[in-house]
Structures are given as C-alpha cells and as structure tokens.
Amino acid sequence: MSTTLNSSGITARVPWSFENVLDWANASNSSSFSYTKTLTNGTGANQADLIYIRSTTLAAGATLNLDLAGTLLDMYGNTITMARFKVLYFELLTTTTASSVTIGGHATVAVGNWITATPDLDTAQPKIRVRNGGCVLLVAPDATAYAVTATTDDTLTLVNADGANVATYRLVIIGSSV
C-alpha cells in the first residue's frame, strides 16, 4: 500500500498592536511576524512522507512514550518508522483542567536533538512544558531535520504534570522514512 503526504500552510503568526498613551498624542505600532512552510511528498528538503496524528486525553499524572521508530500507526493503520521528524505540533487544549504537559525527557532513549546537543539528553532529560491553553510548533524543513535512531534515540515522552486532572491534547508529528 502506498501513501502520499502534502502539508501546505504550516503556519505560526504573532500579531500585535502596541500603543503608548500620552497626554499630547499616542504612539502606536501594529504589525506581525509570521512563518509559513509547505512540505511536499518525499524524503528530501521541504518534503515528508509520514504523519502521526493524535487527539485524545492523558490521565492525571500519566506518562505516554511514543516510539517514533516502528510502533506508531498512521491514520490508516499502517506502521510508520521515522528516520527523522520535520514537524512537531503539540497543543494542550483549554477544554482541559490539567495545568501542563511536558514533552521530552525519556530516561534512556529520548529523541531530543531538537532541544539541545549538550548535555547528553539521556542523562539530563530536558523537557518542554506546555501550559494549559498553550502550544508548541517546531519545524525543521531541511533534509537533515531531527534524526530518529531506532533503539537509542527514538522515544518522545509526554507527561501530564498535573496529578489531579486529565489533559486533553492534540499532537501532530510529520517526518520522513529516510
């Protein structure tokens, strides 16, 4: 079975309207910064051929380990094995009462070259904390992206840091098989 993937309009935007109210006149600035990327089907630069999507809950205090190299299923039930990932999107929905979820920090096989190169991620276990109503979007469209190495650097860990409340979240990981 063959699949194709195109992801157009991966977007991040931060608009603002900032005003300094003065007695004699106001000074203001309204603008925005934005980022948009399109990935077409393939495994090179600006391409991807695998997608993992999850929209669900994580029990209070629970941990979920996602093995990106061989145990995840795409939306059609096909096993996917990422050699690298190019997009990581995580959103902690405001419909939840959980205070935060951490991403990363598996004790022994963390896929974490997207956080830092040093210190060793398997020892330091760094994480990103996403607060209630927040999100994180990480995009690396180049051919190298963020490498996933089976059995040594292939696990993305999600932890509901709230021990009393369920976390409702959305997760998308887009990557390539080569």
Secondary structure, DSSP 8 states (H G I E B T S, - for coil): ------EEEEEEEEEEEEEE--SS--EEEEEEEEEEEEEEESSSTTEE-EEEEEEEEE-TT-EEEEETEEEEE-TTS-EEE-SEEEEEEEEE-TTS---EEEE---TTTB--TTT-SSS-HHHH---EEEETT-EEEEE--SSS-EE-BTTTB-EEEEEE--SSS-EEEEEEEEEE--
